[in-house]
């Protein structure tokens, strides 16, 4: 039996699903956890978007933030994302940054 080799995309999905509730991590930390360099962090959103389109609807996008603790938020998803953060005990300030970023930051 052949051992299956996981692609970078497979590893990204595994890493994202490993982020616990109430914690966040950054695109760069995900890339490093998956064995890639900092430039690979730019591909994570596309990888997750493709997985979502293929039916993986439980991706915790809200748990992935920028390196400075800023969250990505759009008018379309604002209410939903802010509700998720509140449910998980993550406080967001008026500048869309996580208030206690160092405390909720998940390291692999």
C-alpha positions as CSV (number, residue, x, y, z in Angstrom):
1,X,0.0,0.0,0.0
2,X,1.4,3.4,-1.0
3,X,1.8,6.0,1.7
4,X,-0.2,9.1,0.7
5,X,1.8,12.3,0.5
6,X,0.1,15.3,1.8
7,X,0.2,18.4,-0.3
8,X,0.8,21.9,1.0
9,X,-3.0,22.5,0.7
10,X,-3.8,19.4,2.7
11,X,-1.4,20.5,5.4
12,X,-2.9,24.1,5.4
13,X,-6.4,22.6,6.0
14,X,-5.2,20.4,8.8
15,X,-3.4,23.4,10.5
16,X,-6.4,25.6,10.2
17,X,-8.7,23.0,11.7
18,X,-6.2,22.6,14.6
19,X,-6.7,26.2,15.8
20,X,-8.7,25.9,19.0
21,X,-11.9,27.8,19.7
22,X,-11.1,31.1,21.4
23,X,-7.6,31.3,19.8
24,X,-6.3,32.8,16.6
25,X,-3.2,32.4,14.5
26,X,-1.6,34.2,11.7
27,X,-1.1,33.4,8.0
28,X,2.6,33.3,8.5
29,X,2.4,30.8,11.4
30,X,0.2,28.6,9.3
31,X,2.7,28.6,6.4
32,X,5.6,27.8,8.7
33,X,3.6,25.0,10.5
34,X,3.0,23.5,7.0
35,X,6.7,23.6,6.1
36,X,6.8,26.6,3.9
37,X,8.4,30.1,4.1
38,X,6.7,33.5,4.6
39,X,5.8,34.0,0.9
40,X,3.5,30.9,1.1
41,X,1.3,32.7,3.6
42,X,0.0,34.7,0.6
43,X,-1.6,31.5,-0.8
44,X,-3.5,30.4,2.3
45,X,-6.6,32.4,1.6
46,X,-6.8,31.0,-2.0
47,X,-6.3,27.4,-0.7
48,X,-9.1,27.9,1.9
49,X,-11.4,29.5,-0.6
50,X,-11.0,26.6,-3.0
51,X,-11.7,24.1,-0.1
52,X,-14.8,26.1,0.8
53,X,-16.0,26.1,-2.8
54,X,-15.5,22.3,-2.9
55,X,-17.8,21.9,0.1
56,X,-15.7,22.4,3.2
57,X,-18.0,24.9,4.8
58,X,-16.7,24.7,8.4
59,X,-13.4,26.5,7.9
60,X,-12.8,28.8,10.8
61,X,-11.7,31.8,8.7
62,X,-12.2,34.2,11.7
63,X,-9.4,32.5,13.6
64,X,-6.8,33.5,11.0
65,X,-5.6,37.1,11.4
66,X,-2.8,39.3,10.3
67,X,0.6,39.4,12.0
68,X,-0.2,42.5,14.0
69,X,-3.5,41.1,15.4
70,X,-5.7,42.9,12.9
71,X,-8.7,41.0,11.7
72,X,-10.0,40.8,8.1
73,X,-13.6,42.0,8.1
74,X,-15.9,43.1,5.3
75,X,-19.3,44.7,5.4
76,X,-20.8,41.4,4.1
77,X,-19.3,39.3,7.0
78,X,-19.0,41.9,9.8
79,X,-22.0,40.8,11.9
80,X,-21.3,37.1,11.5
81,X,-17.6,37.5,12.3
82,X,-18.1,39.8,15.3
83,X,-20.6,37.3,16.7
84,X,-18.1,34.5,16.4
85,X,-15.4,36.5,18.1
86,X,-17.8,37.3,20.9
87,X,-18.9,33.7,21.3
88,X,-15.2,32.6,21.6
89,X,-14.3,35.4,24.0
90,X,-12.0,37.3,21.6
91,X,-12.3,41.0,22.1
92,X,-12.0,43.3,19.0
93,X,-11.2,47.0,19.4
94,X,-12.6,49.9,17.3
95,X,-9.6,49.5,14.9
96,X,-10.5,45.9,14.1
97,X,-7.5,44.6,16.1
98,X,-7.7,41.9,18.8
99,X,-7.3,43.5,22.2
100,X,-5.6,40.6,23.9
101,X,-3.7,39.3,20.9
102,X,-0.7,37.9,22.7
103,X,-2.9,35.9,25.0
104,X,-5.1,34.3,22.4
105,X,-2.3,33.8,19.8
106,X,-2.1,30.0,18.9
107,X,1.4,28.7,18.1
108,X,1.9,25.3,16.5
